[in-house]
C-alpha cells in the first residue's frame, strides 16, 4: 500500500531555530505522510508563495524577527506555535494551536 497525498494538500512549513526540534517535527510529519519543509526566517516569505501551496506553519523559536508580525504577514496560513511563551499569539485569528514540550506519544507494542 502506497501512502499518497490527496490532491490539493499543501506543505507544512516548520520555522524553528531550534534545529533539533525542527528536525524532530519534520520526521513526525514525514512519518504521518505529510509533506513538510524546514525553513529559515529568511526563506519563510518565499516559501509561502503561493499561499494555497502551504497547509500550515509550525512556528517555534526565533532569535531575530517578530513572531507576531510574522503571523500577521500571512493571514491565510494557519499557525501552530511551539511553547507556552508563544501563547500570546492566540490573539491572532490564524493561530490555531499550541504544542507544548516535551512531545510525548504512547508506546506502541
C-alpha positions as CSV (number, residue, x, y, z in Angstrom):
1,X,0.0,0.0,0.0
2,X,1.4,3.3,-1.1
3,X,0.8,6.4,1.0
4,X,-0.1,9.1,-1.5
5,X,-1.1,12.6,-0.7
6,X,-4.5,13.8,-1.8
7,X,-4.5,16.5,-4.5
8,X,-4.7,20.0,-3.1
9,X,-3.0,19.4,0.2
10,X,-0.1,21.7,0.8
11,X,3.2,21.7,2.5
12,X,3.6,22.2,6.3
13,X,6.3,24.7,6.9
14,X,8.4,24.4,10.0
15,X,10.1,27.6,11.2
16,X,12.1,27.0,14.3
17,X,15.7,28.0,15.1
18,X,15.9,25.1,17.5
19,X,17.3,22.8,14.8
20,X,16.9,19.5,16.7
21,X,13.2,20.3,17.4
22,X,12.6,21.3,13.8
23,X,14.1,18.1,12.6
24,X,12.0,16.1,15.1
25,X,8.8,17.8,13.9
26,X,9.8,17.2,10.3
27,X,10.4,13.5,11.0
28,X,7.0,13.3,12.7
29,X,5.1,14.8,9.8
30,X,7.0,12.6,7.3
31,X,6.0,9.6,9.3
32,X,2.4,10.7,9.2
33,X,2.7,11.1,5.4
34,X,2.6,14.9,5.4
35,X,4.7,16.9,3.0
36,X,6.8,19.3,5.1
37,X,9.8,21.6,4.8
38,X,12.1,23.2,7.5
39,X,12.7,26.8,6.5
40,X,14.7,29.7,7.9
41,X,13.3,33.1,8.8
42,X,14.9,34.5,5.6
43,X,13.2,31.7,3.5
44,X,9.8,31.9,5.0
45,X,8.1,34.6,2.9
46,X,9.2,33.0,-0.4
47,X,8.2,29.5,0.9
48,X,4.6,30.9,1.5
49,X,4.1,31.7,-2.2
50,X,1.6,30.8,-3.4
51,X,-0.4,30.7,-0.2
52,X,-2.5,27.7,-1.3
53,X,0.7,25.6,-1.5
54,X,1.0,25.8,2.3
55,X,-1.4,24.0,4.5
56,X,0.1,25.2,7.8
57,X,3.2,26.6,9.6
58,X,4.7,25.3,12.8
59,X,6.3,28.3,14.5
60,X,9.0,27.9,17.2
61,X,12.0,29.9,18.4
62,X,13.2,32.9,16.5
63,X,16.3,34.9,17.6
64,X,15.6,37.6,15.1
65,X,12.3,38.8,13.8
66,X,8.9,39.3,15.4
67,X,6.7,36.3,15.9
68,X,3.5,38.4,15.9
69,X,4.5,40.4,12.7
70,X,5.4,37.1,11.0
71,X,1.9,35.6,11.8
72,X,0.2,38.8,10.7
73,X,2.1,38.8,7.4
74,X,0.4,35.6,6.4
75,X,-3.3,35.8,7.3
76,X,-4.4,32.9,5.1
77,X,-2.0,30.4,6.6
78,X,-2.9,28.6,9.9
79,X,-0.1,28.6,12.5
80,X,0.7,26.1,15.3
81,X,3.1,27.6,17.8
82,X,5.6,25.7,20.0
83,X,5.9,26.5,23.6
84,X,4.0,28.3,26.3
85,X,6.0,31.5,25.7
86,X,4.1,32.0,22.4
87,X,0.6,31.8,23.9
88,X,0.2,35.5,23.5
89,X,-0.1,34.9,19.7
90,X,-3.6,33.4,20.2
91,X,-4.9,37.0,19.8
92,X,-4.2,36.4,16.1
93,X,-7.0,34.7,14.2
94,X,-4.8,32.4,12.2
95,X,-3.0,30.8,15.3
96,X,-4.9,27.6,15.7
97,X,-3.0,25.6,18.3
98,X,-0.2,25.3,20.8
99,X,2.3,22.4,21.0
100,X,3.9,22.0,24.4
101,X,7.1,20.2,25.2
102,X,8.2,17.6,25.9
103,X,6.5,15.9,23.0
104,X,5.1,12.6,24.2
105,X,3.4,9.7,22.5
106,X,2.0,6.4,23.6
107,X,4.4,3.4,23.2
108,X,3.1,1.1,20.5
109,X,3.9,-2.6,21.1
